[in-house]
Amino acid sequence: MKSLKPIQQSFSVSYAYKLYFTQHLFHIENGQFNAVLEGYKKNESVKLLFVIDDGVANSHPNLQDEIQTYCDHYHANLALMGSVVVTGGEQCKNDYTQVEKVLAAINDFHIDRHAFVVGIGGGAVIDMVGYAAAIAHRGVKLIRIPTTVLSQNDSAVGVKNSINTFGKKNFLGTFAPPFAIINDSNFLNTLEQRDWISGIAEAVKVALIKDKSFFDYIATHALKLAARDMEAMQYVIYKCAEMHMHHIAQGGDPFESGSSRPLDFGHWAAHKMEQMTNYSLRHGEAVAKGIALDVTYALLLDLISTEEWHQILEVMQQIGFDLRIPVKTVDETNTLLNGLQEFQEHLGGELCITLINGIGVKHDVNVIDVTKMKAAIEQLNQTCN
């Protein structure tokens, strides 16, 4: 048989989405949500399915009524098909029945590829709802309304969706950019203190690897942030989200095809600690611990000075983080260190761990000295006792 030439084709797809900032999103006089969808369909209203975190629903008991009233008011543009409440927190990513609940609602309320799922909740719910939306009909439109600091400044502003399985964080997931993200600062007022500070860990992370002046701002305002100063928090959220979105768009690897992931600084240990504690640790709490561990390891490698190390730990402790690594036995330490292999599998290719070589300067390494990492765990725990 005559050899046939391979058929080759290439194409590129442009993605664009916006992050909006507002207060009291579903008050009738606030036209922001309606404006985001205005003009999407000509002479026809846009079908909407709302998926709401049960923690948000409990803290804001009038929310569903407000959404109904809002959509009724803007009925020429918005068609509320239904709403469903799902389990909040990391449990929703561990329980596939929550995904099935969203998929069933997409089916039952006839949400097609030109209709919208609107996810309202913390980072875990945003991840789970995004995953369900991405696999239904090979992708229905998604609007994210994050309600925690961590989701408003980090997890909801990116292009990833995921759930946990096989005991591994984010084992199943998709890259699917949202249509839009809308941050409503009013949702932050009802957060527990640990959720208020948890998301600041992601701001510390991005500041340490990218921007010393931003870290200096966090350091100067650490006590205000701990005291729930909204003005300081809004700046931290805005700056952190802006830096994350810029990295996704301008970093050259938006769908993480390579092995270097600077935005996962501190995360190899964080993901494993979440799993080891049965997710009793909030993601941001685990990230804070993971950052503290990796900067201690960086100290032992002479990448940062003792003064820089002390400053980083002090700032995070002033915010309110407990930086101790939750291991008490040799076996627990070894289990934590297994997170390096799991992280490499998640990355694909060679191991690449982001450290810092000074505040604001990222430094990637491809080999971890396990003996020194164990010493870092011991030194950090002794320092933070």
Buried (B, 14 or more C-beta within 10 A) or exposed (E): EEEEEEEEEEEEEEEEBEBBBBEBBBBEEBBBBBEBBBEBBEEEBBBBBBBBBBBBBEBBEEBBEBBBBBBEBBEEBBBBBBBBBBBBBBBBBBBBEBBEBBBEBBEEBEBEEEBBBBBBBBBBBBBBBBBBBBBBBEEBBBBBBBBBBBBBBBBBBBBBBBBBEEEBBBBBBBBBBBBBBBBBBBBBEBBEEBBBBBBBBBBBBBBBBBBBEBBBBBBEBBEBBBEBBEEBBBBBBBBBBBBBBEBBEEBEEBEBEEBBBBBBBBBBBBBBBBBBEEBEBBBBBBBBBBBBBBBBBBBBBEBBEEEBBEBBBEBBBBBBBBBBBBBEEEEBBEBBBEBBEBBBEBBEEEBBBBBBBBBBBBBBBEEBEEEBBBBBBBBBBEBBE
